[in-house]
């Protein structure tokens, strides 16, 4: 198992380096520092002096890859690539184009994002699996038919409809929860209930259909027929044998998204004015703060690759074939 995990880690390193190089090309070669300066200065006719001053204040006046004016190792360390891209591997995010500490902002804003994402994932997972098992339990009946119709209808509705409709119904008409805002400590609960509920409801359609497909593949296998022949009830077979043997594809979908919970939801946080990493990214895009956008792109890629590693690790826990390998 150790060799298996080492191979996966070795595969992840060049992948992350490739993402870093592509990000550097997009942000510093396709979109040059001069272009960034013009967009941030927001003037139709920007003087060369103003551009050079803006670049110097943010460290964008260095050469891209090789500093020919330096000597020795500093030829490669005193470059934009080393300071703005290589430093990301050491979690040295630096400062935004507005002068703010990106690392401090991330450490502060990650908690509101997690406060929404974690309950939405855990409760949503339990709800989706439970409903999917019930649909499979009553398969070939009108309950399954209308359940699938409801799932397709829920999938066909945009997530914006759930957010706007939930804010209008729950927040404005019924006044059961605030429409937007955030508070620290226990006071944050009233601001998180509505976004979490909307996140769960909006994912029921696709989640139930996905898990129903997994369970239907399992109920026709030999071990299920053997369990039925021993006199075990259909409910017991579904909630024990079938659910247990469907854990591998379930883990594939769940474990991969676990690290991405850190980065938050762009749409939900923006509409509910929650100061998480999702709204942080949206605000950076709106004000063209490319340092923050570049950091969040790298962080999202690194967390996604880490999620793939977690998936491989989870396989070793639930699949004996991987352990034997």
KEKE-3310 file (N, C-alpha, C; in steps of 0.2 Angstrom, whole numbers, plus 5000, padded with zeros to 4 digits):
npx = (5004:5010:5019:5010:5004:5015:5018:5006:5008:5020:5015:5007:5015:5022:5010:5005:5015:5014:5002:5005:5014:5006:4997:5006:5010:4998:4995:5006:5012:5003:4994:5002:5012:5012:4999:4991:4994:4989:4975:4972:4976:4966:4964:4962:4973:4988:5003:5020:5028:5019:5015:5027:5030:5019:5021:5034:5030:5024:5032:5032:5041:5052:5063:5055:5059:5073:5086:5096:5104:5109:5119:5125:5115:5105:5101:5090:5082:5079:5067:5051:5045:5050:5047:5034:5027:5034:5035:5023:5022:5027:5018:5018:5010:5011:5007:4992:4987:4982:4989:4986:4988:4988:4989:4984:4971:4966:4966:4958:4945:4942:4935:4921:4918:4920:4910:4898:4900:4904:4892:4883:4888:4888:4875:4868:4873:4869:4855:4853:4858:4849:4836:4839:4840:4828:4820:4826:4821:4808:4807:4802:4789:4775:4780:4794:4794:4788:4797:4808:4804:4802:4816:4822:4815:4820:4833:4833:4831:4838:4852:4852:4839:4834:4842:4837:4823:4823:4828:4818:4806:4808:4816:4811:4796:4792:4801:4810:4823:4838:4842:4854:4872:4883:4890:4900:4905:4892:4882:4883:4875:4861:4863:4868:4859:4849:4857:4863:4852:4847:4858:4857:4845:4845:4854:4848:4841:4851:4860:4852:4848:4861:4866:4856:4858:4870:4866:4856:4864:4870:4860:4857:4867:4876:4879:4869:4857:4860:4860:4846:4841:4844:4834:4834:4828:4822:4825:4835:4845:4847:4851:4863:4871:4871:4873:4886:4894:4893:4901:4914:4912:4905:4914:4923:4916:4914:4926:4935:4929:4931:4943:4940:4930:4936:4938:4926:4910:4906:4894:4884:4890:4892:4879:4873:4881:4892:4907:4917:4929:4925:4917:4928:4936:4927:4926:4939:4941:4932:4938:4949:4961:4974:4984:4977:4968:4976:4982:4971:4968:4979:4978:4966:4968:4979:4972:4962:4970:4976:4964:4962:4972:4968:4957:4963:4969:4958:4952:4961:4957:4944:4944:4949:4957:4965:4974:4980:4987)
npy = (4994:5006:5008:5010:5022:5031:5031:5037:5050:5054:5055:5066:5077:5082:5085:5096:5105:5107:5114:5125:5131:5133:5142:5153:5157:5161:5172:5181:5181:5179:5189:5203:5211:5225:5226:5222:5233:5244:5241:5241:5254:5261:5271:5280:5285:5281:5285:5280:5281:5280:5267:5260:5263:5257:5244:5242:5244:5232:5222:5218:5222:5215:5203:5190:5176:5174:5183:5193:5203:5200:5189:5172:5162:5171:5175:5167:5168:5181:5184:5186:5174:5165:5172:5175:5163:5151:5152:5150:5136:5135:5140:5154:5167:5180:5198:5206:5215:5226:5228:5220:5207:5192:5178:5180:5185:5173:5164:5170:5170:5157:5150:5155:5149:5136:5134:5134:5125:5112:5107:5107:5097:5086:5084:5084:5073:5063:5064:5063:5049:5042:5045:5040:5026:5023:5025:5015:5004:5004:5001:4999:5004:5016:5025:5026:5030:5043:5049:5050:5059:5070:5072:5075:5087:5095:5095:5102:5115:5131:5135:5148:5151:5144:5151:5164:5162:5156:5166:5176:5169:5163:5173:5186:5185:5175:5178:5171:5169:5179:5188:5191:5193:5191:5184:5182:5168:5160:5168:5167:5156:5159:5165:5156:5145:5146:5147:5134:5125:5128:5124:5110:5107:5111:5101:5089:5083:5079:5072:5061:5054:5050:5042:5032:5026:5019:5010:5003:4995:4987:4979:4969:4960:4944:4942:4949:4942:4930:4935:4938:4925:4919:4923:4936:4953:4965:4978:4977:4971:4981:4993:4988:4978:4982:4996:4996:4990:4999:5009:5012:5019:5030:5036:5040:5051:5059:5061:5068:5081:5086:5093:5104:5111:5120:5131:5137:5143:5151:5158:5156:5162:5175:5180:5179:5187:5183:5183:5174:5163:5161:5173:5181:5178:5182:5196:5199:5197:5206:5218:5217:5211:5203:5196:5190:5182:5173:5166:5160:5151:5143:5137:5131:5121:5114:5109:5101:5091:5086:5081:5070:5062:5059:5051:5040:5035:5032:5022:5011:5008:5003:4994:4978:4973:4984:4985:4973:4974)
npz = (5000:5003:4993:4983:4987:4986:4973:4968:4973:4967:4954:4956:4958:4946:4939:4946:4945:4931:4931:4937:4929:4918:4923:4926:4913:4907:4916:4915:4903:4892:4897:4900:4913:4910:4904:4915:4923:4916:4916:4930:4933:4927:4917:4902:4895:4900:4907:4903:4914:4925:4924:4925:4939:4945:4943:4949:4962:4965:4962:4949:4940:4937:4927:4918:4917:4917:4925:4918:4922:4935:4945:4947:4957:4959:4946:4943:4954:4956:4949:4941:4939:4949:4961:4961:4957:4960:4974:4978:4980:4993:5000:5001:4998:4996:4993:4988:4974:4979:4990:5001:5013:5007:5012:5025:5023:5017:5028:5036:5029:5026:5036:5036:5023:5025:5035:5028:5018:5023:5032:5021:5013:5021:5027:5015:5008:5016:5015:5001:4998:5007:5001:4988:4991:4996:4984:4976:4984:4982:4968:4951:4953:4955:4964:4962:4948:4949:4958:4950:4941:4948:4952:4940:4937:4948:4944:4933:4936:4938:4949:4954:4954:4965:4975:4974:4975:4988:4996:4994:4998:5011:5018:5015:5014:5024:5034:5042:5042:5040:5025:5020:5025:5039:5054:5068:5078:5088:5083:5069:5065:5062:5050:5042:5040:5030:5017:5018:5018:5005:4998:5000:4995:4982:4977:4977:4966:4956:4964:4970:4958:4954:4964:4965:4952:4955:4965:4959:4950:4959:4966:4957:4957:4961:4975:4981:4978:4984:4998:4999:4997:5009:5017:5021:5024:5011:5014:5024:5016:5007:5015:5021:5014:5000:5001:5008:4998:4988:4992:4986:4973:4979:4988:4978:4972:4984:4992:4983:4982:4995:4998:4990:4997:5004:4997:4995:4989:4975:4969:4980:4991:4986:4984:4996:5004:5011:5019:5013:5005:4992:4988:4990:4979:4969:4971:4969:4956:4950:4954:4947:4953:4950:4957:4968:4961:4954:4965:4970:4960:4959:4972:4972:4962:4968:4979:4973:4967:4979:4983:4975:4979:4991:4988:4982:4994:5001:4994:4997:5010:5009:4998:4996:4985:4981:4993:4992:4981)
capx = (5000:5014:5022:5004:5003:5021:5017:5001:5011:5025:5011:5004:5020:5023:5004:5004:5020:5011:4996:5008:5017:5001:4995:5011:5009:4991:4994:5012:5014:4997:4992:5008:5012:5010:4992:4988:4995:4984:4968:4972:4976:4959:4965:4963:4980:4992:5010:5025:5031:5014:5015:5033:5029:5014:5025:5039:5027:5021:5037:5031:5046:5058:5062:5050:5062:5080:5088:5103:5109:5111:5124:5124:5108:5100:5098:5084:5078:5076:5063:5044:5043:5052:5044:5026:5025:5038:5034:5016:5023:5029:5012:5020:5005:5013:5002:4988:4989:4980:4993:4984:4991:4983:4988:4980:4964:4963:4966:4952:4939:4941:4930:4914:4917:4919:4904:4893:4901:4904:4886:4879:4890:4887:4868:4866:4875:4864:4848:4853:4858:4843:4831:4840:4839:4820:4818:4827:4817:4801:4808:4796:4783:4774:4784:4800:4793:4787:4803:4813:4801:4804:4823:4823:4813:4824:4840:4832:4830:4845:4854:4850:4832:4834:4844:4833:4817:4823:4828:4811:4801:4810:4819:4806:4789:4791:4805:4812:4831:4841:4843:4861:4875:4887:4892:4905:4903:4886:4878:4883:4870:4855:4865:4870:4854:4846:4862:4864:4846:4847:4863:4855:4839:4847:4858:4844:4840:4857:4863:4848:4849:4868:4866:4851:4861:4875:4862:4853:4869:4872:4855:4856:4873:4875:4879:4862:4852:4862:4857:4839:4839:4845:4828:4835:4823:4825:4827:4841:4850:4849:4855:4869:4875:4871:4876:4893:4898:4893:4905:4920:4910:4903:4920:4926:4913:4914:4933:4938:4927:4932:4948:4938:4926:4940:4938:4920:4905:4906:4888:4881:4893:4891:4872:4871:4886:4896:4914:4921:4934:4921:4916:4934:4938:4923:4928:4946:4940:4928:4942:4955:4967:4977:4988:4973:4965:4982:4983:4966:4968:4984:4976:4961:4971:4982:4967:4959:4975:4976:4958:4963:4976:4963:4953:4967:4970:4951:4952:4965:4953:4937:4944:4955:4961:4971:4978:4984:4992)
capy = (5000:5012:5010:5013:5029:5034:5032:5042:5056:5056:5057:5072:5083:5085:5088:5102:5110:5109:5119:5131:5134:5136:5149:5158:5159:5165:5178:5185:5181:5181:5195:5205:5216:5231:5226:5223:5240:5248:5239:5243:5261:5263:5277:5279:5287:5280:5287:5275:5282:5278:5260:5257:5264:5252:5237:5242:5243:5226:5217:5215:5225:5210:5199:5185:5169:5175:5190:5194:5208:5197:5184:5166:5159:5176:5176:5164:5169:5188:5184:5185:5167:5163:5176:5175:5156:5145:5154:5147:5129:5135:5144:5161:5170:5187:5203:5207:5221:5232:5229:5216:5201:5186:5173:5182:5185:5166:5161:5173:5169:5150:5148:5155:5145:5129:5133:5133:5119:5106:5105:5106:5091:5080:5083:5083:5066:5058:5065:5060:5042:5039:5045:5035:5019:5022:5024:5008:4999:5004:5001:4997:5006:5023:5030:5027:5035:5050:5051:5051:5065:5075:5073:5078:5093:5098:5096:5107:5122:5134:5136:5155:5151:5142:5156:5170:5160:5155:5173:5179:5166:5162:5179:5192:5184:5172:5182:5166:5169:5185:5186:5191:5195:5186:5186:5177:5164:5157:5172:5165:5151:5161:5167:5150:5140:5147:5145:5127:5122:5129:5120:5103:5106:5111:5096:5083:5080:5076:5067:5055:5050:5047:5036:5027:5022:5015:5005:4998:4991:4982:4975:4963:4955:4938:4942:4952:4937:4926:4937:4937:4918:4917:4926:4943:4957:4969:4984:4976:4970:4988:4997:4985:4975:4986:5002:4995:4988:5005:5014:5015:5025:5035:5039:5044:5058:5063:5063:5073:5087:5088:5099:5110:5114:5126:5137:5140:5143:5158:5160:5157:5167:5182:5182:5180:5192:5179:5184:5167:5163:5162:5180:5184:5177:5186:5203:5200:5197:5212:5224:5215:5210:5197:5192:5185:5177:5168:5162:5155:5146:5138:5134:5126:5116:5110:5105:5096:5086:5083:5077:5064:5058:5056:5046:5034:5033:5029:5015:5006:5007:5000:4989:4974:4972:4989:4983:4967:4977)
capz = (5000:5004:4986:4979:4988:4984:4965:4967:4975:4962:4948:4957:4958:4939:4937:4950:4942:4925:4932:4939:4923:4913:4926:4925:4906:4906:4919:4914:4896:4888:4900:4903:4918:4907:4903:4921:4926:4913:4919:4937:4934:4925:4914:4895:4893:4906:4906:4905:4921:4930:4923:4929:4946:4948:4942:4954:4969:4966:4960:4942:4935:4936:4921:4918:4919:4919:4926:4915:4926:4941:4945:4950:4958:4959:4940:4943:4960:4956:4943:4942:4940:4956:4967:4960:4955:4964:4981:4980:4983:5000:5003:5001:4993:4995:4994:4983:4970:4983:4996:5007:5014:5004:5017:5031:5021:5016:5034:5040:5026:5025:5040:5033:5018:5028:5039:5023:5013:5027:5033:5015:5010:5025:5027:5008:5006:5020:5012:4994:4999:5010:4996:4983:4993:4996:4977:4974:4987:4978:4961:4947:4956:4954:4968:4958:4943:4951:4961:4945:4938:4953:4952:4933:4938:4952:4941:4927:4939:4940:4956:4955:4956:4972:4980:4974:4978:4995:4999:4994:5002:5018:5021:5015:5016:5031:5039:5046:5042:5036:5018:5018:5030:5042:5061:5071:5084:5088:5079:5062:5064:5058:5043:5038:5039:5023:5012:5019:5016:4998:4995:5000:4991:4975:4974:4978:4960:4953:4969:4970:4952:4954:4969:4962:4947:4959:4969:4954:4948:4965:4968:4953:4958:4964:4982:4984:4977:4990:5004:4999:4997:5016:5021:5023:5021:5006:5017:5027:5011:5004:5019:5023:5009:4994:5003:5009:4992:4984:4995:4982:4969:4983:4990:4973:4972:4990:4994:4978:4983:5001:4999:4987:5001:5007:4992:4995:4983:4972:4969:4986:4995:4983:4985:5003:5007:5016:5018:5012:4999:4985:4987:4990:4973:4964:4972:4966:4948:4949:4954:4943:4957:4948:4962:4972:4957:4953:4971:4971:4954:4961:4978:4970:4958:4973:4983:4969:4966:4985:4984:4971:4983:4997:4985:4982:5000:5003:4991:5001:5016:5007:4993:4997:4980:4981:4998:4990:4976)
cpx = (5004:5017:5016:5003:5009:5020:5012:5004:5016:5021:5008:5009:5021:5016:5003:5009:5017:5006:5000:5011:5012:4998:4999:5010:5003:4992:5000:5014:5009:4994:4998:5007:5010:5002:4988:4989:4990:4977:4967:4972:4969:4959:4965:4970:4985:4999:5014:5027:5026:5014:5021:5033:5024:5017:5030:5036:5025:5026:5036:5036:5052:5057:5058:5054:5069:5082:5095:5107:5111:5116:5123:5117:5103:5098:5091:5079:5075:5072:5056:5042:5044:5048:5037:5023:5028:5036:5027:5017:5024:5023:5014:5016:5007:5007:4998:4990:4987:4984:4991:4988:4986:4983:4984:4973:4962:4962:4959:4945:4938:4936:4923:4913:4915:4912:4898:4894:4901:4897:4882:4881:4888:4879:4865:4867:4870:4857:4848:4853:4852:4837:4832:4839:4832:4818:4820:4823:4810:4802:4803:4789:4781:4778:4791:4799:4792:4793:4808:4811:4803:4812:4825:4821:4817:4831:4839:4831:4837:4846:4852:4843:4831:4836:4839:4826:4817:4824:4821:4806:4802:4812:4814:4799:4788:4795:4808:4820:4833:4843:4851:4865:4879:4889:4897:4902:4896:4881:4878:4878:4864:4857:4867:4865:4851:4851:4863:4858:4846:4852:4861:4850:4841:4851:4854:4843:4845:4860:4859:4848:4856:4868:4861:4854:4866:4871:4859:4858:4871:4867:4854:4862:4871:4874:4872:4857:4854:4859:4849:4837:4840:4839:4829:4830:4826:4828:4834:4846:4852:4853:4861:4873:4876:4875:4884:4897:4898:4898:4911:4918:4908:4909:4923:4923:4914:4921:4936:4936:4928:4937:4945:4932:4929:4939:4931:4916:4905:4899:4884:4884:4892:4884:4870:4876:4889:4903:4919:4926:4931:4920:4922:4937:4934:4925:4935:4945:4937:4933:4949:4962:4969:4981:4983:4970:4970:4983:4977:4965:4973:4981:4970:4963:4975:4978:4964:4964:4976:4969:4958:4967:4972:4959:4956:4968:4963:4950:4955:4961:4947:4938:4950:4959:4967:4976:4983:4989:4998)
cpy = (5006:5013:5012:5020:5034:5036:5037:5049:5059:5058:5064:5078:5086:5088:5095:5107:5112:5114:5125:5135:5137:5142:5154:5161:5163:5172:5183:5185:5183:5188:5198:5210:5223:5231:5226:5230:5245:5247:5242:5251:5265:5270:5276:5280:5287:5281:5281:5275:5279:5270:5257:5258:5259:5245:5237:5241:5236:5220:5214:5218:5221:5206:5193:5178:5170:5182:5191:5199:5206:5192:5178:5164:5165:5178:5172:5165:5176:5188:5184:5178:5164:5166:5175:5168:5151:5146:5151:5140:5129:5139:5151:5165:5177:5192:5204:5214:5227:5233:5224:5210:5195:5181:5174:5182:5178:5163:5163:5171:5162:5147:5149:5151:5138:5128:5132:5126:5112:5103:5103:5099:5085:5078:5081:5076:5061:5058:5061:5052:5039:5039:5040:5028:5018:5021:5017:5003:4999:5004:4997:4998:5013:5028:5031:5031:5042:5053:5053:5058:5071:5077:5077:5086:5098:5100:5102:5114:5125:5135:5143:5155:5149:5147:5162:5168:5159:5161:5176:5176:5166:5169:5185:5190:5181:5175:5177:5166:5176:5183:5186:5193:5189:5189:5181:5174:5161:5161:5171:5160:5153:5163:5161:5145:5140:5145:5137:5123:5122:5125:5113:5102:5106:5105:5089:5079:5076:5070:5061:5051:5047:5041:5031:5023:5017:5009:5000:4993:4985:4977:4969:4959:4949:4938:4945:4946:4931:4928:4937:4929:4915:4920:4933:4948:4962:4976:4983:4975:4977:4992:4995:4983:4979:4992:5001:4993:4994:5010:5017:5020:5031:5039:5043:5051:5062:5066:5068:5080:5090:5094:5105:5114:5121:5132:5140:5140:5150:5161:5161:5162:5174:5184:5183:5184:5189:5180:5178:5168:5163:5169:5184:5184:5182:5193:5204:5201:5204:5218:5222:5214:5203:5193:5187:5180:5171:5164:5157:5150:5141:5134:5129:5120:5111:5106:5100:5090:5082:5078:5070:5059:5055:5051:5040:5031:5029:5022:5010:5004:5003:4994:4985:4973:4978:4987:4977:4969:4980)
cpz = (5000:4997:4982:4980:4986:4976:4964:4968:4970:4956:4949:4957:4951:4937:4940:4947:4935:4926:4934:4933:4918:4916:4925:4918:4905:4910:4918:4907:4891:4890:4904:4909:4916:4906:4910:4924:4922:4915:4926:4938:4931:4921:4906:4892:4899:4904:4907:4912:4926:4930:4926:4936:4949:4948:4948:4961:4970:4964:4953:4937:4934:4930:4923:4921:4921:4919:4924:4919:4933:4940:4949:4951:4957:4951:4939:4949:4960:4949:4945:4943:4947:4961:4967:4959:4960:4971:4983:4982:4990:5003:5005:4996:4992:4996:4988:4979:4974:4989:5002:5007:5012:5009:5023:5029:5020:5023:5038:5036:5025:5030:5038:5028:5020:5032:5034:5020:5017:5028:5027:5012:5014:5025:5020:5006:5010:5017:5005:4994:5002:5005:4990:4985:4994:4989:4974:4977:4984:4971:4957:4950:4954:4958:4965:4952:4944:4955:4956:4941:4942:4953:4945:4934:4942:4948:4935:4929:4940:4947:4958:4957:4963:4977:4980:4977:4985:4999:5000:4999:5010:5022:5021:5017:5023:5036:5044:5047:5038:5029:5016:5025:5034:5049:5063:5077:5083:5084:5072:5060:5060:5051:5039:5036:5032:5017:5012:5016:5008:4995:4995:4995:4983:4972:4975:4971:4957:4958:4969:4964:4952:4958:4967:4957:4950:4962:4965:4951:4953:4966:4963:4953:4962:4972:4985:4983:4983:4996:5004:5000:5005:5020:5023:5020:5016:5009:5021:5022:5008:5008:5022:5018:5003:4996:5004:5003:4987:4986:4990:4977:4973:4985:4984:4972:4978:4991:4989:4980:4990:5002:4995:4991:5004:5003:4992:4989:4981:4972:4975:4990:4993:4985:4992:5007:5012:5015:5018:5006:4992:4984:4987:4983:4968:4965:4969:4958:4946:4949:4951:4947:4955:4952:4966:4967:4955:4959:4971:4966:4956:4967:4976:4966:4963:4977:4979:4968:4973:4986:4980:4975:4989:4994:4984:4989:5003:5000:4995:5008:5015:5002:4994:4992:4979:4987:4996:4985:4979)
residu = (UNK:UNK:UNK:UNK:UNK:UNK:UNK:UNK:UNK:UNK:UNK:UNK:UNK:UNK:UNK:UNK:UNK:UNK:UNK:UNK:UNK:UNK:UNK:UNK:UNK:UNK:UNK:UNK:UNK:UNK:UNK:UNK:UNK:UNK:UNK:UNK:UNK:UNK:UNK:UNK:UNK:UNK:UNK:UNK:UNK:UNK:UNK:UNK:UNK:UNK:UNK:UNK:UNK:UNK:UNK:UNK:UNK:UNK:UNK:UNK:UNK:UNK:UNK:UNK:UNK:UNK:UNK:UNK:UNK:UNK:UNK:UNK:UNK:UNK:UNK:UNK:UNK:UNK:UNK:UNK:UNK:UNK:UNK:UNK:UNK:UNK:UNK:UNK:UNK:UNK:UNK:UNK:UNK:UNK:UNK:UNK:UNK:UNK:UNK:UNK:UNK:UNK:UNK:UNK:UNK:UNK:UNK:UNK:UNK:UNK:UNK:UNK:UNK:UNK:UNK:UNK:UNK:UNK:UNK:UNK:UNK:UNK:UNK:UNK:UNK:UNK:UNK:UNK:UNK:UNK:UNK:UNK:UNK:UNK:UNK:UNK:UNK:UNK:UNK:UNK:UNK:UNK:UNK:UNK:UNK:UNK:UNK:UNK:UNK:UNK:UNK:UNK:UNK:UNK:UNK:UNK:UNK:UNK:UNK:UNK:UNK:UNK:UNK:UNK:UNK:UNK:UNK:UNK:UNK:UNK:UNK:UNK:UNK:UNK:UNK:UNK:UNK:UNK:UNK:UNK:UNK:UNK:UNK:UNK:UNK:UNK:UNK:UNK:UNK:UNK:UNK:UNK:UNK:UNK:UNK:UNK:UNK:UNK:UNK:UNK:UNK:UNK:UNK:UNK:UNK:UNK:UNK:UNK:UNK:UNK:UNK:UNK:UNK:UNK:UNK:UNK:UNK:UNK:UNK:UNK:UNK:UNK:UNK:UNK:UNK:UNK:UNK:UNK:UNK:UNK:UNK:UNK:UNK:UNK:UNK:UNK:UNK:UNK:UNK:UNK:UNK:UNK:UNK:UNK:UNK:UNK:UNK:UNK:UNK:UNK:UNK:UNK:UNK:UNK:UNK:UNK:UNK:UNK:UNK:UNK:UNK:UNK:UNK:UNK:UNK:UNK:UNK:UNK:UNK:UNK:UNK:UNK:UNK:UNK:UNK:UNK:UNK:UNK:UNK:UNK:UNK:UNK:UNK:UNK:UNK:UNK:UNK:UNK:UNK:UNK:UNK:UNK:UNK:UNK:UNK:UNK:UNK:UNK:UNK:UNK:UNK:UNK:UNK:UNK:UNK:UNK:UNK:UNK:UNK:UNK:UNK:UNK:UNK:UNK:UNK:UNK:UNK:UNK:UNK:UNK:UNK:UNK:UNK:UNK:UNK)
# end
